[in-house]
Every structure is written in C-alpha cells, then in structure tokens.
Amino acid sequence: MNKTLAQLRANFRGQKGTIQTGYDNTPVPEGTYTCRVAQSELKEKEYEGAQQLVHSMRLSVEIGDLKGKTLWPWANDLNTAEGIQGCAKNIRAILGDVVPGRSLPTGEFELDYSEFLGQVEDLVEKCKGELVEVAARNSKKNREDGTPYQNIYINRGLGEDAASARNTDQKTTPPTKHAPGGSMKVGTKKVAKKGR
C-alpha cells in the first residue's frame, strides 16, 4: 500500500462519516440553464407492465448558483412514433443535422424512423459531454409535497458557443432601449473613389 495512504488510513482509524445518497430532485427556478450532458444512454425500463426502450439523459448545470445540480429531461420511449420523434428532436437540438430525414417546404423535418433507429445507439453515445441550453418549466401538477413537477426542454446544443457559455455568469442582460430618433451609428462606411 502507498505510504501516504497507509498513514491517512491510520489517521482516520475508527472515524465514521455520512454521505448524501440518491439525487436531489427538487425543482429549479423556471428559466434557461447551460448544462452538460453527463449521461446519455438507451435503457430498458418497465412501465405499466410493459418493457420500453427509452433514451435516458442526465444533465448537470454548468454555470451559476446551481452549478452541479442534476436535471432530467423526459426519457422518450422508442416503442412509439411520438417517443422516436421526441428522441430525434433532442438529438438534433444537441448534435445538429445528423438525424436521417429531410427538411420539408413547410419548415418541418420528415424523420425516417427505421433509419433513425438504425443509428440511434451511436447518436445517443455522441451526446455525452456536449454542452446544451435547456429551459426549465413548471408543470401545472404538483407533487405530494406541493412542489411542482418540472419539464426540462433541450433548446439547443452550444457546440462552438460552448467556450463563450463557460465565460458567462448565467444572468441575462436586458436589451438596451434607445430613444426614438437617437443615433445608433457605430461606425463609418468608406466610399470608394471614382475615376482612378
């Protein structure tokens, strides 16, 4: 055994302590948070007597007073078309245009379910470690203790914005108001000389 470790063991002989177990499931204030995808995996889950394959994600708040707080977005059930759509929407928000399908003229995205399910294991794995912007919204239903259930929505992956996200304090700055007719001139435009 390492000598330092042996000395520490001797120093703490007979002492006991407690650690917090489980996770803190208390709601966070409604708002927008910068989080890291700490866990992203496909899990078999039993719900109402039936086996379901779900995309389970655990997010960790990265910035602000709640740094380290765990948030849990809804685990989409891949046994239903609605669940596949929810999973694909989250992955597109995090990773960008990697989901098989095509953009429609209506602005919607047509998802190829079979192709997506063929790629979902790799896509779910690629979400790990990504920085994301999420919105926390309270449900209209309350828990037994009176606190609201909360919905966590993934707004977007931060990708290249990740470096700037780490350098903020998670507070929003209100937009600057300008007086009507006030000058918002920020620079001058150089005019090319004619006739040379």
N, C-alpha and C positions, 0 to 999 in steps of 0.2 A: 504494500500500500504506500502511496505517496506520503512522505514525511509530514508535509504541511497538513494533509487531510487527516493523518493519524493524530496530529496534535489538536486539530479542530474537533475531532471526534471525542478526544479525551476532555477537552474544554466543555463540551455540551453533554457529557455523560449524565444521564438521569434527568435531563430537562425535557419538557414537552411543550408543544405549542399547537395552535389550531390554524387551519387554513380554510378559506371560503371554498365551498364546493358548489357545483352546479353553475348556473349563469344568472345574471341579473336580467330579468325580463320586464323591468319597469319601463313604461313608455318614456320617450324623449320628447322635448318640446317640438311641436309641429315646425317644420322648416326644411331647409336644404342642408345636406351634410356631404362632406368629402370622406369617402370610405375606401378601404382596401378590401378586395375580395380575398378573405382569409381562407375560405373553403368553398369549393365548387365541385360537386360530385353527383353522380346518379346513385340513388338509393332505392332499395326495395322497402316498401312501407305497407303495413296493413291498415286499411281504413274501412270502417263499417263492414268488416268481414271479408273484404276483397284485397288481394295483393295489387299494389300500384308501384310503378316505377316513376320516381319523381326526381326533378332537378333541384337539389338542396344547396342553398348558398348561405354562408355566414359572412357577414360584413363587419369590419372593425372601423370605427370612426377614427380618422387620422389627424384631424385638426380641431382645435378649440377646447373648450372646457370639458367636453365629453370624450376626449381622446381615449381610445381603448374600449369604449362602450361597444357592445355587440348588438347588431341589428340583423333581423332575419326576414328577408323577403319571402313572399308566398312560394312554397315548393310546388311548382307546376307538375301536374300528373300527366305523364306522357301516354297514358292509355286513352286519352280523349283528344279530339281535334282542338278544343279550346285550350287544353293544357299544352299541347305541342305549339300552338300559336303563342302562348304566354312565354314559354321557354325560348322560342325563336326570337321573340321581341326583346327579351332580356339580353340574349347573346348578341343580337345586332346592336343593341344600345352600348354594350361593353366593348365589343371587338370590331364593330363596323360592318361593312358589306361583305360578310363571309358566309352568310346563310344562303343555301341553294334556293333559287327562285328568280322572280323578275319584277321590276317596277312596272306598274300599270299606269296608263294615262290619267287615271283618277287620283293618283298620288298614293294609292295603296300598294302593298307588296304582296305578290302572289307567291305563297310558300309551297314548295314541293315536299309534302310530308314524308314520303318514302326516302327521298334523297337526304332530307334533314336527319331522319332517324338513322341513316347510314353513317352520318358524320358527327352526330351529337356527342358521342363519347370524347372525341378529340376536341371539339369546340368547348365542351364543359371544362375539360382539363386546361385549355388555354386561358380561361377566365381567371384562374388562380393568380393572385398577386397584382391584378390590374387595379388602378385607381378609378373610382366611379363617383359620379354625383348622384345622390339619391334624395328623394323627397319623403318625409315622414308625415303622414296624415292620420288624424284620429278617426276611428270608426264611430258610427252613431251608437253602437252597442258598447256596454261597459262590462267589465269583469265583475266577479263577486265582490271584490274589494272596492269597487266604484271607479277604478281607473279605466280609461278607455282602451279597447283593443286598438292596435295600430297597424296601418298598412304602410309598407316600405316599397316605394316605386323607384326603379332604376331609371334615371333621366338620361344619362349618357356616360360613356367611358371618357376619361380625361385624356388618355393617350399622350399626345405631345404637350397638352396643357398640364400634365402631371407636375412638372418642375415648378410652374408658377402656382399651382394649387398648394404645394408644400410651403410656399413662402407667404401665405395669407394667414390671417387670424380668424377666418370663418365668419367674419362680420360683413354684412352687406353695407355698401355706401349708397345713400340715396342719390338719385340723379340730380345734377346741378340744374337749377332753374335760371333761365335768362330772361331779362326784361324784354318786352316787345320792342323791336327796333334797335336793340342793343347789338353791338358788334361782336361777332363770333369769329372774326378774322384771326387765323392762326399763322398765316404766312403769306408770302407774295409769290406771284407767278412771273417767271422770267418770260419776256416776249422776245422771240427770235427776230433778228434784224433782217430786213429785206434788202435785196439788191447786191449782195456781195458776190 
